[in-house]
Amino acid sequence: MINSVFKTGMRTNLCGEINKEFAGKEVTLSGWIGRRRDHGKLIFLDLRDFSGIVQLVFNPSINKNPYTIVKDVRSEYVIKISGKVRSRSKDTINPSIPTGEVEIVVKDIKILSRSKTPPFMLEDRNKVEENTRLKYRYIDLRTRQMQENIRLRHNVTDATRKYFNSKGFLEIETPIMAKSTPEGARDFLVPSRMNPGKFYALPQSPQLFKQILMFSGFDRCYQIARCFRDEDLRADRQPEFTQIDMEMTFVEADDVMEIMEGLFSYIFKEVFNEKIKLPFKRIRWKDSMEIYGTDKPDLRFDLPIKDISGLFRNSEIKIFEDVLKNDGCIKSIVVSDSSDFTRKELDDLVEMARKCGAGGLVWIKIDENINLQSPISKFLSDTEKEGLIKNLKLKEKNLLLIVADKFITACQTLGIIRKHLAGKLKLIREDEFSFVWVYDFPLFEWDEKEKRIKPVHHPFTKPDENTAGYLDSEPLKVNSLAYDIVLNGEEIGGGSIRINDVNLQKRVFKILNLDEKRIRENFGFLIRALEYGAPPHGGIALGMDRLVMLLAKLESIREVIAFPKTQSAVCMLTDSPSSVTDEQLKEVSINIIEKDRE
C-alpha cells in the first residue's frame, strides 16, 4: 500500500492504491477527472491523481444527488468523492491498470475546481505538437509519461545525495551571480544596479568555485548545480541545465573514476533495483577515435573502423596517394550484407561523408566469387585487392566503405556513418546500458575557424607528465589528465585532475594567448588562491538532464525538465524572454538601441 503520509482531510487514500483488498470499504479520494463514459442511467468517470486512476460509478438508483451533479462534470475538473469500493464483475475487469479489479460507487461528490476544455486530451499527448505541450505545460505534466519522467529525475537526485553523503562529501552551494570567465560558451550576463555599467555572469559551471573549496581544505564536496550557457540548442541542450558536480583533494584519475562508478552502481540499485557490471570499460581517446570515429563511443553494437593506410602506400589512385603524402590516413568499415543498400542509398552515404567535411566516400561490394565491385575497382591493383580481402576478412555480400582524409576528418566521418548504419540495420542492443570511460585526451586542439589553440576541456586541466615536456615547443602533442564518462554513445560527464601549481597554470594561459592583463581580469582570484597552497585535486561534472534522459530511454532532455525552453530558447509557458520597461532599463544603466530592440 502507498505510504500513509499522503492521507489528508480531503482524502483517505490515493487513487492508484485502491485494489481488491479495499472491497467493501468506504474511501474518500480527490483528483482530476479523466475519461467520461455515459451509459444512459449509469455514468463512469476515471479519477486520476499522481499515483494512478480508479473507476467511479454514478448510479441514480443508489444516490440521485451525485448523479445529478456529475452530469455537468467534464474532463480535468478537480473533484472530491466519497463512496464504497466494490469488486468488478469478471467480464468488466481491466487488467491494464492496478485498480482494474475494483470500482467505487460514489455516494457523495464535491466539485473543487472547474476546467475549460483542455487544449489536448492527456491520452493524445504523443500526437500533439511539442510547442503546444510546452505552452500548456501544466496539462502536459499531468500525463503519465511526464509524471514518471519527473519522478525518475527526483529518484536519481535523491540517490545521488545519499551516495555522496555516505562517502564523506559535503553539499556546498556556489554562487549563481559570479564573474565572467571565458570557458568555451557565451555567458549570460546580469547587469548590476548597484554598480552601474558592470555585470555578473551566470555560471557555465561551478568549476572555479569548487576548486577553491578544495584549496580551502574541505577535502571533498558536491552539489546539484544550476548552470547556464548561451549556446545554440539541440535535443540534448538547454540554456539552463543541471549538473552533478563533485571535487576531491589528494586524488588521481583512478580515484575519481572509482567513486563515480560507485555512484552509478548505487543509482541503478536504488532506482531500478538492478546491478551493473563494474569496473566500466576504459579506452584511450586516440583508440576511441581509431575504432569508433568518436570520443563518445556507443558500444552497444560492433562495426569497428579499421585503418587500411598500409595497403595503399604505393597506390596509383591519386586521392589515396595525395592523402597519404599529406600525413592523412585511409579508414574503412565493413558491413555484412551489401544487399541492404540500393545504389541511391550508397550515393546518400557518399553525400553524408561530404557533409561531414570529407572529400567523399568509396564503396566496394563483394560478389559471390569474392570479387570487388566498385566504381574504383579497375584502378585497384591485384595486390591491393588481395590485401583488402585478407586484412579485412571480406566475404560474399560484404560492403566495404572507405574514407581517405586527415585523421580527425576520416575518423569522425566514419563515426557518423557507423552510427547511421547501426540505426538503419537495427544493430543497437536497445535494452543495454553501456558505460565507458574515455581518457588520455589531448590537452589542446587547433581551432581552424579562429586560427588559435584552445583547450579540449578547460584551461584548468593538468597535463599528463609523460607529454608535458612538449608544452612550450609543441603543445598540440601534450595529453591531459582528463576523462569523460559515456553512456550509450552520449557523453554524460567530463572531468580531470586539475592544475595545482600556479606557474604551470600561468604557462597554460600563455599557450592560450592570454596576456597578463586578461589573466588578472578574468582569473586573478584563482591565481591568488593558487599562490597560498593548493592540494592536488580533481573532479567531474555530470549532466543530470542528459543522464535522466538516457536512463528513461528518451531522445530529448526537454522530456525530463519540468519547465524547459524550446530550441530557440523561448519559454512557451511564460512567453519569455520578454521586453522590460524603460524604467527597469534605466535602473541598471542600460540603453537599448531601437533597431536591435525591434
C-alpha positions as CSV (number, residue, x, y, z in Angstrom):
1,M,0.0,0.0,0.0
2,I,1.1,3.6,-0.7
3,N,2.6,5.4,2.3
4,S,0.0,7.0,4.6
5,V,1.9,10.3,4.5
6,F,-0.5,11.2,1.7
7,K,-3.6,10.9,3.9
8,T,-5.2,14.3,4.4
9,G,-8.5,15.8,5.4
10,M,-9.5,15.6,1.7
11,R,-8.6,12.0,1.1
12,T,-8.2,8.8,2.9
13,N,-6.3,7.1,0.1
14,L,-4.7,7.7,-3.3
15,C,-6.4,6.6,-6.5
16,G,-3.7,4.2,-7.6
17,E,-3.7,2.2,-4.3
18,I,-7.4,1.1,-4.4
19,N,-7.4,-2.7,-5.1
20,K,-9.5,-5.7,-4.3
21,E,-8.3,-5.7,-0.7
22,F,-10.4,-2.5,-0.3
23,A,-13.6,-4.2,-1.4
24,G,-16.5,-3.2,0.9
25,K,-14.6,-0.3,2.4
26,E,-15.5,3.4,2.4
27,V,-12.9,5.7,0.9
28,T,-12.6,9.4,0.2
29,L,-10.5,10.4,-2.9
30,S,-9.6,13.7,-4.6
31,G,-8.2,14.2,-8.1
32,W,-8.8,15.1,-11.7
33,I,-11.4,13.6,-14.0
34,G,-10.1,11.7,-16.9
35,R,-12.3,9.8,-19.3
36,R,-16.0,10.1,-19.0
37,R,-18.4,7.3,-20.2
38,D,-22.2,7.9,-20.2
39,H,-24.2,4.7,-20.4
40,G,-27.6,6.1,-20.1
41,K,-28.6,5.6,-16.4
42,L,-25.0,4.9,-15.4
43,I,-22.1,7.3,-15.7
44,F,-18.5,6.2,-15.3
45,L,-15.6,8.5,-14.6
46,D,-11.9,7.9,-14.3
47,L,-10.5,9.7,-11.3
48,R,-6.8,10.4,-11.5
49,D,-4.0,11.6,-9.2
50,F,-0.3,11.1,-9.4
51,S,-0.5,7.5,-8.2
52,G,-2.8,6.3,-10.9
53,I,-6.5,6.1,-11.9
54,V,-9.6,4.4,-10.5
55,Q,-13.0,4.0,-12.0
56,L,-16.0,5.8,-10.4
57,V,-19.6,4.7,-10.8
58,F,-22.6,7.0,-10.5
59,N,-25.9,5.3,-10.2
60,P,-29.2,7.3,-9.7
61,S,-30.8,4.3,-8.0
62,I,-28.3,4.5,-5.2
63,N,-28.0,8.2,-4.8
64,K,-29.6,10.7,-7.1
65,N,-27.7,13.8,-5.9
66,P,-24.2,12.7,-7.1
67,Y,-25.6,11.5,-10.4
68,T,-27.3,14.9,-10.9
69,I,-24.0,16.8,-10.2
70,V,-21.9,14.5,-12.4
71,K,-24.0,15.1,-15.5
72,D,-22.3,18.5,-15.7
73,V,-18.8,17.4,-14.9
74,R,-16.2,17.2,-17.6
75,S,-12.5,16.2,-18.2
76,E,-9.9,17.9,-15.9
77,Y,-12.5,19.1,-13.3
78,V,-11.0,18.6,-9.9
79,I,-13.3,16.7,-7.5
80,K,-13.6,15.1,-4.1
81,I,-15.7,11.9,-3.8
82,S,-16.7,9.5,-1.1
83,G,-18.0,6.0,-1.8
84,K,-17.7,2.3,-1.3
85,V,-15.3,0.1,-3.1
86,R,-16.7,-2.9,-4.8
87,S,-15.3,-5.7,-7.0
88,R,-16.0,-5.6,-10.7
89,S,-17.6,-8.5,-12.5
90,K,-15.2,-10.8,-14.3
91,D,-16.2,-9.5,-17.7
92,T,-15.6,-5.9,-16.8
93,I,-12.1,-6.3,-15.1
94,N,-9.4,-4.0,-16.7
95,P,-6.1,-5.9,-16.4
96,S,-4.1,-2.9,-17.8
97,I,-4.3,-0.9,-14.6
98,P,-3.5,-1.8,-11.0
99,T,-7.0,-0.8,-9.9
100,G,-8.8,-2.6,-12.7
101,E,-10.4,-5.2,-10.4
102,V,-12.4,-2.7,-8.5
103,E,-14.6,0.4,-8.8
104,I,-16.0,3.0,-6.4
105,V,-19.8,3.5,-6.2
106,V,-19.9,7.2,-5.4
107,K,-22.2,8.4,-2.6
108,D,-21.0,12.0,-2.4
109,I,-19.2,14.3,-4.8
110,K,-17.9,17.9,-4.4
111,I,-16.5,19.9,-7.3
112,L,-13.3,21.6,-6.2
113,S,-12.4,23.3,-9.4
114,R,-13.9,23.6,-12.9
115,S,-11.8,23.3,-16.1
116,K,-12.2,24.8,-19.5
117,T,-12.0,22.3,-22.4
118,P,-8.3,21.4,-22.3
119,P,-6.2,22.1,-25.4
120,F,-5.5,18.4,-25.8
121,M,-6.5,15.2,-24.0
122,L,-3.9,13.6,-21.9
123,E,-4.1,10.3,-23.8
124,D,-3.4,12.2,-27.1
125,R,-0.1,13.7,-25.8
126,N,2.1,11.9,-28.4
127,K,0.0,13.3,-31.2
128,V,0.3,16.9,-30.0
129,E,2.9,19.4,-31.3
130,E,5.6,19.9,-28.7
131,N,5.2,23.7,-28.6
132,T,1.6,23.3,-27.7
133,R,2.5,20.9,-24.9
134,L,5.1,23.4,-23.7
135,K,2.7,26.3,-23.7
136,Y,0.2,24.3,-21.7
137,R,2.9,22.5,-19.7
138,Y,0.6,22.3,-16.6
139,I,-1.6,20.0,-18.7
140,D,1.3,18.1,-20.2
141,L,2.8,17.5,-16.7
142,R,-0.4,15.7,-15.7
143,T,0.3,12.9,-18.2
144,R,1.6,9.5,-17.0
145,Q,4.8,9.9,-19.1
146,M,5.8,13.3,-17.6
147,Q,4.9,12.2,-14.1
148,E,7.1,9.2,-14.5
149,N,10.0,11.2,-16.0
150,I,10.0,13.9,-13.3
151,R,9.8,11.3,-10.5
152,L,12.7,9.4,-12.1
153,R,14.7,12.6,-12.0
154,H,13.8,13.0,-8.3
155,N,14.8,9.5,-7.5
156,V,18.2,9.9,-9.3
157,T,18.8,13.2,-7.5
158,D,17.9,11.6,-4.1
159,A,20.1,8.6,-4.7
160,T,23.0,10.9,-5.7
161,R,22.7,12.8,-2.5
162,K,22.5,9.7,-0.4
163,Y,25.6,8.2,-2.1
164,F,27.8,11.2,-1.8
165,N,26.8,11.8,1.8
166,S,27.8,8.3,2.6
167,K,31.2,8.8,1.0
168,G,32.1,11.8,3.2
169,F,31.2,14.6,0.7
170,L,29.7,17.9,1.8
171,E,27.0,19.5,-0.3
172,I,28.1,23.1,-0.7
173,E,26.4,25.7,-2.8
174,T,28.3,28.1,-5.0
175,P,27.2,31.5,-6.4
176,I,24.8,31.9,-9.3
177,M,25.9,35.5,-9.9
178,A,29.6,35.5,-10.4
179,K,32.4,36.8,-12.6
180,S,32.5,36.3,-16.4
181,T,35.3,33.8,-17.1
182,P,35.8,32.6,-20.7
183,E,35.3,28.8,-20.5
184,G,34.0,28.0,-24.0
185,A,30.4,29.0,-24.4
186,R,29.0,32.5,-24.2
187,D,27.9,33.8,-20.8
188,F,24.5,35.1,-19.8
189,L,25.1,38.5,-18.3
190,V,23.3,40.1,-15.4
191,P,23.6,43.9,-15.1
192,S,24.3,45.3,-11.6
193,R,22.0,48.1,-10.4
194,M,24.3,48.9,-7.5
195,N,27.4,49.0,-9.7
196,P,26.3,50.8,-12.9
197,G,28.0,49.6,-16.1
198,K,29.2,46.3,-14.5
199,F,27.8,42.8,-14.9
200,Y,27.6,39.5,-13.2
201,A,27.7,36.3,-15.3
202,L,25.6,33.3,-14.7
203,P,27.9,30.3,-14.2
204,Q,28.6,27.9,-17.0
205,S,29.7,25.6,-14.2
206,P,30.8,25.9,-10.6
207,Q,34.3,24.8,-11.8
208,L,36.5,27.6,-10.2
209,F,34.4,27.8,-7.0
210,K,34.7,24.0,-6.4
211,Q,38.4,24.2,-7.0
212,I,38.7,27.0,-4.5
213,L,36.7,24.9,-2.0
214,M,39.5,22.3,-2.4
215,F,42.1,24.9,-1.7
216,S,40.1,25.8,1.4
217,G,40.5,22.3,2.9
218,F,37.1,20.8,2.6
219,D,38.6,17.7,1.0
220,R,35.5,16.6,-1.0
221,C,32.3,18.4,-2.0
222,Y,29.4,18.1,-4.3
223,Q,26.3,20.0,-5.4
224,I,23.3,19.6,-7.7
225,A,24.2,22.8,-9.6
226,R,22.3,25.0,-11.9
227,C,24.4,26.1,-14.9
228,F,23.9,28.5,-17.8
229,R,25.3,28.6,-21.3
230,D,24.3,30.9,-24.1
231,E,24.9,28.5,-27.0
232,D,23.0,27.0,-29.9
233,L,20.4,24.5,-28.7
234,R,19.5,20.9,-29.7
235,A,17.6,18.0,-28.3
236,D,20.2,17.4,-25.5
237,R,20.9,21.0,-24.7
238,Q,19.2,23.8,-22.7
239,P,20.3,27.3,-21.9
240,E,19.9,26.5,-18.2
241,F,20.6,23.0,-17.1
242,T,21.6,20.9,-14.1
243,Q,24.9,19.3,-13.3
244,I,26.0,16.8,-10.6
245,D,29.3,18.4,-9.7
246,M,31.9,16.9,-7.4
247,E,35.5,17.6,-6.4
248,M,38.1,15.7,-4.3
249,T,41.6,16.5,-2.9
250,F,44.6,14.2,-2.9
251,V,43.3,12.0,-5.7
252,E,44.4,10.6,-9.0
253,A,42.1,10.0,-12.0
254,D,41.5,6.4,-11.0
255,D,40.1,7.6,-7.6
256,V,37.6,9.9,-9.2
257,M,36.5,7.2,-11.7
258,E,36.1,4.6,-8.9
259,I,33.9,7.0,-6.9
260,M,31.7,7.7,-9.9
261,E,31.3,4.1,-10.8
262,G,30.1,3.6,-7.3
263,L,27.6,6.4,-7.8
264,F,26.2,4.8,-11.0
265,S,26.0,1.4,-9.3
266,Y,24.1,2.9,-6.4
267,I,21.7,4.7,-8.7
268,F,20.9,1.5,-10.6
269,K,20.4,-0.4,-7.3
270,E,18.3,2.2,-5.6
271,V,16.2,3.4,-8.6
272,F,15.9,0.3,-10.8
273,N,16.8,-2.5,-8.4
274,E,19.4,-3.6,-10.9
275,K,23.1,-4.5,-10.7
276,I,25.6,-3.1,-13.2
277,K,28.9,-4.6,-14.0
278,L,32.0,-2.8,-12.6
279,P,34.5,-1.6,-13.4
280,F,33.5,0.2,-16.6
281,K,35.5,-0.4,-19.8
282,R,38.2,2.3,-20.3
283,I,39.5,3.4,-23.7
284,R,42.2,5.9,-24.7
285,W,40.9,8.9,-26.7
286,K,43.1,8.0,-29.7
287,D,41.9,4.4,-29.7
288,S,38.3,5.5,-29.4
289,M,38.7,7.8,-32.5
290,E,40.6,5.0,-34.4
291,I,38.0,2.3,-33.7
292,Y,34.7,4.2,-33.3
293,G,35.3,7.5,-35.0
294,T,34.2,9.5,-32.0
295,D,35.2,10.3,-28.4
296,K,31.6,9.3,-27.4
297,P,31.6,5.6,-28.5
298,D,28.4,3.6,-28.5
299,L,29.5,0.0,-27.6
300,R,26.0,-1.5,-28.0
301,F,26.9,-2.6,-31.5
302,D,30.1,-3.6,-33.4
303,L,31.1,-2.1,-36.8
304,P,34.6,-1.2,-35.9
305,I,36.6,1.2,-38.0
306,K,39.9,-0.2,-39.4
307,D,42.9,1.6,-40.7
308,I,44.0,0.4,-44.2
309,S,46.5,3.0,-45.0
310,G,49.3,0.5,-45.2
311,L,47.6,-1.3,-48.1
312,F,47.8,1.8,-50.3
313,R,51.3,3.1,-49.7
314,N,52.1,2.5,-53.4
315,S,48.7,3.2,-54.7
316,E,48.1,4.6,-58.2
317,I,44.7,6.0,-57.1
318,K,45.5,9.7,-56.9
319,I,43.2,10.6,-54.0
320,F,44.8,7.9,-51.8
321,E,48.3,8.9,-52.9
322,D,47.7,12.6,-52.1
323,V,46.1,11.9,-48.7
324,L,49.0,9.7,-47.6
325,K,51.6,12.1,-48.8
326,N,49.9,14.8,-46.7
327,D,50.0,12.8,-43.5
328,G,46.4,11.7,-43.8
329,C,45.0,8.2,-43.4
330,I,42.7,5.7,-45.1
331,K,39.9,4.2,-42.9
332,S,37.2,1.6,-43.5
333,I,34.1,0.0,-42.2
334,V,32.8,-3.5,-43.3
335,V,29.1,-4.1,-43.4
336,S,28.0,-7.7,-43.6
337,D,25.3,-7.5,-46.3
338,S,25.5,-5.2,-49.2
339,S,22.0,-6.2,-50.4
340,D,20.6,-4.0,-47.7
341,F,21.7,-1.0,-49.8
342,T,20.4,0.4,-53.1
343,R,22.5,2.5,-55.3
344,K,20.7,5.6,-54.1
345,E,21.5,4.7,-50.5
346,L,25.1,4.3,-51.4
347,D,25.1,7.7,-53.1
348,D,23.5,9.1,-50.0
349,L,26.4,7.7,-47.9
350,V,28.8,9.5,-50.2
351,E,26.9,12.7,-49.7
352,M,26.8,12.2,-46.0
353,A,30.6,11.9,-46.0
354,R,30.9,15.1,-47.9
355,K,28.7,17.0,-45.4
356,C,31.0,15.7,-42.6
357,G,33.9,17.5,-44.3
358,A,35.5,14.6,-46.1
359,G,36.3,14.7,-49.8
360,G,33.9,11.8,-50.4
361,L,33.5,8.1,-49.7
362,V,34.4,4.9,-51.7
363,W,32.1,1.9,-51.6
364,I,33.0,-1.6,-52.7
365,K,30.7,-4.6,-52.9
366,I,31.9,-8.1,-52.6
367,D,30.2,-10.6,-55.0
368,E,29.7,-14.3,-54.7
369,N,33.1,-15.0,-56.2
370,I,34.8,-12.6,-53.7
371,N,35.4,-10.1,-56.5
372,L,35.4,-6.4,-55.7
373,Q,32.8,-4.4,-57.5
374,S,33.1,-0.6,-57.3
375,P,33.5,2.5,-59.5
376,I,37.2,2.4,-58.5
377,S,37.7,-1.4,-58.7
378,K,39.5,-1.1,-62.1
379,F,42.1,1.2,-60.5
380,L,42.9,-1.2,-57.7
381,S,46.0,-3.4,-58.2
382,D,45.8,-7.2,-57.6
383,T,48.0,-6.7,-54.5
384,E,45.6,-4.1,-53.1
385,K,42.6,-6.3,-53.8
386,E,44.2,-9.3,-52.1
387,G,45.3,-7.1,-49.2
388,L,41.7,-5.8,-48.6
389,I,40.2,-9.3,-48.8
390,K,42.9,-10.8,-46.4
391,N,43.2,-8.0,-43.9
392,L,39.5,-7.2,-43.6
393,K,38.4,-10.8,-43.9
394,L,36.0,-9.9,-46.7
395,K,33.2,-12.4,-47.5
396,E,30.5,-12.7,-50.1
397,K,27.9,-9.9,-50.0
398,N,30.1,-7.7,-47.7
399,L,30.0,-3.9,-48.3
400,L,33.3,-2.0,-47.8
401,L,33.1,1.7,-47.1
402,I,36.4,3.8,-47.3
403,V,37.2,7.4,-46.4
404,A,40.6,8.9,-47.1
405,D,41.4,12.2,-45.4
406,K,43.1,13.8,-42.4
407,F,43.0,11.7,-39.3
408,I,40.3,13.6,-37.4
409,T,38.1,14.1,-40.5
410,A,38.3,10.4,-41.6
411,C,37.6,9.1,-38.1
412,Q,34.7,11.5,-37.4
413,T,33.1,10.9,-40.9
414,L,33.1,7.1,-40.5
415,G,32.0,7.6,-36.9
416,I,28.9,9.4,-38.0
417,I,28.3,6.8,-40.8
418,R,28.8,4.0,-38.3
419,K,26.1,5.4,-36.1
420,H,23.8,5.8,-39.1
421,L,24.4,2.2,-40.3
422,A,23.6,0.9,-36.8
423,G,20.2,2.6,-36.8
424,K,19.4,1.5,-40.4
425,L,20.4,-2.1,-39.9
426,K,18.9,-2.3,-36.3
427,L,22.2,-3.4,-34.8
428,I,21.8,-1.5,-31.5
429,R,21.1,-3.5,-28.4
430,E,18.4,-1.1,-27.2
431,D,17.9,-2.7,-23.7
432,E,21.5,-2.3,-22.8
433,F,23.2,0.4,-20.7
434,S,26.8,0.6,-21.9
435,F,29.1,2.8,-19.9
436,V,32.7,3.5,-21.0
437,W,35.4,5.9,-19.8
438,V,37.4,7.8,-22.4
439,Y,40.7,9.2,-21.2
440,D,44.1,10.4,-22.3
441,F,42.6,13.3,-24.3
442,P,44.8,15.9,-26.0
443,L,45.2,18.9,-23.7
444,F,44.8,21.4,-26.6
445,E,43.2,21.4,-30.1
446,W,43.6,23.7,-33.0
447,D,40.5,25.8,-33.8
448,E,40.7,26.2,-37.6
449,K,37.9,28.9,-37.6
450,E,39.5,31.1,-35.0
451,K,43.1,30.1,-36.0
452,R,44.2,29.5,-32.4
453,I,44.9,26.9,-29.8
454,K,42.0,26.1,-27.5
455,P,41.7,23.7,-24.5
456,V,39.9,20.5,-25.3
457,H,38.2,20.6,-21.9
458,H,39.0,23.7,-19.9
459,P,42.2,25.6,-19.1
460,F,42.5,24.2,-15.6
461,T,43.1,20.6,-16.7
462,K,46.5,19.2,-15.7
463,P,48.9,18.0,-18.4
464,D,50.0,14.4,-18.4
465,E,53.5,14.2,-17.1
466,N,54.6,11.9,-20.0
467,T,53.9,14.5,-22.6
468,A,54.2,17.7,-20.6
469,G,57.7,18.3,-22.0
470,Y,56.1,19.5,-25.2
471,L,54.2,22.3,-23.5
472,D,56.3,25.2,-24.7
473,S,57.5,23.7,-28.0
474,E,54.7,21.6,-29.5
475,P,51.6,22.0,-27.2
476,L,49.3,20.0,-29.5
477,K,51.3,16.9,-28.6
478,V,50.5,17.3,-24.9
479,N,47.9,14.9,-23.4
480,S,45.8,15.7,-20.4
481,L,44.6,14.0,-17.2
482,A,41.1,14.4,-18.4
483,Y,38.4,11.7,-18.6
484,D,34.8,11.6,-20.0
485,I,32.1,9.1,-19.0
486,V,30.0,8.0,-21.9
487,L,26.6,6.1,-21.8
488,N,25.1,4.6,-25.0
489,G,27.1,6.9,-27.2
490,E,26.3,10.1,-25.3
491,E,28.8,12.0,-23.1
492,I,27.1,12.3,-19.7
493,G,30.1,13.8,-17.9
494,G,33.6,15.1,-18.1
495,G,36.3,15.7,-15.5
496,S,40.0,15.9,-14.9
497,I,42.8,16.2,-12.4
498,R,43.3,20.0,-12.1
499,I,46.4,22.2,-12.1
500,N,47.5,23.0,-8.6
501,D,50.8,24.8,-9.4
502,V,50.5,28.5,-10.1
503,N,53.4,28.6,-12.5
504,L,52.0,25.7,-14.6
505,Q,48.6,27.4,-14.7
506,K,50.3,30.6,-16.0
507,R,52.1,28.6,-18.7
508,V,48.8,27.1,-19.9
509,F,47.2,30.6,-20.0
510,K,50.2,31.8,-22.0
511,I,49.8,29.0,-24.6
512,L,46.1,30.0,-24.9
513,N,47.4,33.5,-25.8
514,L,46.0,35.2,-22.6
515,D,48.2,38.1,-21.6
516,E,48.9,39.2,-18.0
517,K,46.1,41.8,-18.1
518,R,43.4,39.4,-19.2
519,I,44.6,36.7,-16.8
520,R,44.4,39.2,-14.0
521,E,41.0,40.4,-15.1
522,N,39.4,37.0,-15.7
523,F,41.2,34.7,-13.4
524,G,43.0,36.9,-10.9
525,F,41.1,35.4,-7.9
526,L,42.1,31.8,-9.0
527,I,45.8,32.8,-9.4
528,R,45.8,34.4,-6.0
529,A,44.3,31.3,-4.4
530,L,46.8,29.0,-6.1
531,E,49.6,31.0,-4.5
532,Y,48.5,30.0,-1.0
533,G,49.0,26.2,-1.1
534,A,46.7,24.3,-3.4
535,P,46.4,20.5,-2.9
536,P,46.3,18.1,-5.8
537,H,42.6,17.7,-6.7
538,G,40.3,16.5,-9.3
539,G,36.6,16.0,-10.0
540,I,33.9,15.6,-12.6
541,A,30.6,17.1,-13.7
542,L,27.7,15.0,-14.9
543,G,24.8,16.3,-17.0
544,M,21.8,15.5,-14.8
545,D,19.3,16.2,-17.5
546,R,21.1,14.1,-20.1
547,L,21.7,11.2,-17.6
548,V,18.0,11.0,-16.7
549,M,17.0,11.3,-20.4
550,L,19.2,8.2,-21.2
551,L,18.0,6.2,-18.2
552,A,14.4,6.9,-19.3
553,K,15.4,5.9,-22.9
554,L,14.2,9.2,-24.2
555,E,15.5,11.4,-27.0
556,S,15.1,14.9,-25.6
557,I,16.1,16.4,-22.3
558,R,13.0,18.6,-22.5
559,E,11.1,15.4,-21.5
560,V,12.9,15.3,-18.1
561,I,12.8,19.0,-17.3
562,A,9.6,20.4,-15.7
563,F,9.7,23.8,-17.5
564,P,12.1,23.6,-20.4
565,K,12.7,26.1,-23.2
566,T,12.4,25.5,-26.9
567,Q,15.3,25.2,-29.3
568,S,15.1,28.9,-29.8
569,A,15.5,29.4,-26.0
570,V,11.9,30.5,-25.6
571,C,9.7,29.5,-22.6
572,M,6.3,28.9,-24.2
573,L,4.6,28.8,-20.8
574,T,5.6,32.3,-19.6
575,D,6.4,33.8,-23.0
576,S,10.0,34.7,-22.1
577,P,12.3,36.3,-22.9
578,S,10.2,39.4,-22.9
579,S,10.6,43.1,-23.1
580,V,11.1,45.2,-19.9
581,T,10.1,48.8,-19.2
582,D,12.3,51.8,-19.8
583,E,12.3,52.4,-16.1
584,Q,13.8,48.9,-15.5
585,L,16.5,49.5,-18.1
586,K,17.3,52.9,-16.6
587,E,17.8,51.4,-13.2
588,V,20.5,49.2,-14.5
589,S,22.1,51.8,-16.7
590,I,21.3,50.1,-20.0
591,N,20.1,51.7,-23.2
592,I,18.6,49.6,-25.9
593,I,19.4,50.7,-29.5
594,E,15.9,50.9,-31.1
595,K,16.9,48.9,-34.2
596,D,18.1,46.0,-32.1
597,R,15.0,46.2,-29.8
598,E,12.7,45.6,-32.8
